[in-house]
Amino acid sequence: MSSSPAPDALLSPADVRELAAALGVRPTKQRGQNFVIDANTVRRIVRTAQVRPDDVVVEVGPGLGSLTLALLEAADRVVAVEIDDVLAGALPATVEARMPERADRFALVHSDAMLVTELPGPAPTALVANLPYNVAVPVLLHMLATFPSIERTLVMVQAEVADRLAAPPGSKVYGVPSVKANWYADVKRAGSIGRTVFWPAPNVDSGLVALVRRSEPVRTTASRREVFAVVDAAFAQRRKTLRAALAGWAGSAPAAEAALVAAGVSPQARGESLTVEEFARIAEHGQPTGSTRGAHNEESGQL
């Protein structure tokens, strides 16, 4: 690796505000933009993510570059995906100015993360991001589905979303995000982040979620789309028993009951009590009919 960057390479609160002012940037609620302004926080994120010197890290929503620069200190390469025209245009120059010895290790993709299907350079090994609150779950699931080389993920999201992603079966907040994230990875809460490290300060707390991709995929003959269709149906009416909630998916309540019994799941159970493996077994035994059934958006961020 190149020599270590200068101690002041990371952005201070004053640097963030000056850079934003020079670009005419005001964080927008529409894109869920809250810029991290604390260098200690971004270093903590990189530490918690266990970024290694040989990692190729993909970052979604780099904003003004606070986390990007900290990632460049620790990783081999960083690929940032940014949708905002002004921010995407400015970030390479920020990297060049503050960390010139690492600039050749940085690449920018100017795109909506939900539309990204390939990245420049070597395959990414890690995903580290401060995800915009309004699209956090669908973006996370899209990246995990699209880039199977991503082994480790650490995302900063709204605390409530962090709780839901990491919730175990039986929890009151266990739902669609919990099951779908667990399809790809082992998921756990990895800390909390205070509001004062952001500009502007959000009116909600933030949390870190760590995901380590499963060493072996869920064992099932059903496709991911088929399994996720069952998950979506089960939680669309989460207060109903699975016999009732899956009636539309299976074609009728008796057909849903038959699939549940064949899968070894009680028809009187509710979706919030099932593991991803149990949802997969139900998908294997279901015989949904019609071209639209099972065609739910498999990257759904439905909460």
Disulfide bonds with the S-S distance in Angstrom:
none
